[in-house]
């Protein structure tokens, strides 16, 4: 699976007020691992920063003066994200700005969702941690992701941090082969056994295989708190003990 962790920096909070994208940062994941093929561009806007926005990013119009405009990089950017699953924190914000930039570049470019699917990590975090703060910094603290080097907001840096957050946030499901994020609460797993003619084959795992399995479960529990294995096997063990 090809996933792109994406973040943008802008001149203000609302594209409808004419604010523009000044930085795009993307980190590519292949099978949930960084490929090293990232996309990072600073962009020259045709407007000033809103009060406060410049302090958040540390970017200035002087620094951006010799950078390309969005129209200069749009084809390269769209080719990079084409067909991927985009992972974005608070996706509505970034998609609004990027779609606005695409519209300025030409109506034939369409929208981001014409070219890629999107997963919003803010919505995933709200499912898993309802009623809690789910900003990127809060998730780093909660999930044990090091963001001590994040003094200012930067699109590529934030995308790199979000990649770690996303893997930690979903490790209880996707690392064992379940791509969909699971709801915070869901019914207990149901296990049914079909009658099999003849004697069932009995396969016993070797000692080193059992140890590797237990180490893997311990890693998943540390990241996600609980695994699907616990929800399936533990009820069966309890039932067997009671029976």
Residue, then its C-alpha position, 0 to 999 in steps of 0.5 A: x500500500x502506498x500512503x502519503x503523509x501530507x501537511x501544508x503551511x499557509x499565510x492564514x487560516x482561511x483560503x476563502x479570505x485569499x490566504x495561500x499555501x506557502x509550504x507543502x511537505x509529504x512523506x511516502x510510506x510503502x507498507x507503512x514504512x518510510x521509503x525515503x521518497x519525500x516531496x517538499x516545496x516552499x511556495x511564493x504567495x501573492x499575499x502577505x501573512x495574516x497576523x500570527x501566521x508568520x510567527x507559527x511557521x517562521x517563514x517570511x516573504x523575503x525568504x519565499x521571494x525566490x521560491x516557485x509559485x504553486x502553478x510551477x509545481x502543480x504537475x509534479x505534486x499531482x503526479x507524486x500523490x496520484x493514486x495514493x492514500x493521503x494521511x492528513x491531520x485535520x484534512x478539511x483544512x489542508x484539502x480546502x487550501x490545496x483545492x483552492x490552489x488547484x482551482x487557481x491553477x486551472x479548472x482542469x486540475x479538479x480536486x485532490x479527491x479526484x486523484x487520491x483517497x484521504x484518511x484524517x488522523x484527527x478523526x481517528x484520534x477522536x474515535x480512539x481518545x474521545x473527549x481528549x485533546x487530539x492536536x499533533x503535540x498532544x498525540x505525540x505525548x500520548x503515543x510516545x512520539x518524540x517531537x522535541x525538535x519541533x520548535x516551529x510548524x514546518x510542513x515536512x517536519x510535521x509530516x515526518x512527525x505525523x507519520x510516526x503518530x499515524x503508525x503508533x495510532x493504528x499499530x493495533x490494527x494495521x500491523x497485523x493486517x487490518x487496514x481499517x481503523x477500528x472504532x474505539x468501542x466495538x462488540x466482542x469478537x465472535x468465533x465459530x467453529x465448523x464441524x470437520x470430518x475426520x480427525x483434526x490435524x494438530x500443529x504445535x508451534x516450536x518454543x522459539x516461535x511461541x517466544x517470537x509470538x509473545x514478543x510481537x504481542x507485547x510490542x503491539x500492546x505497548x503501542x495500542x494497549x490491546x490486540x485483537x488476539x487478546x479479544x479472541x483468545x482470552x474469552x476462549x481461555x476463560x470459557x475453557x477454564x470455567x467449563 
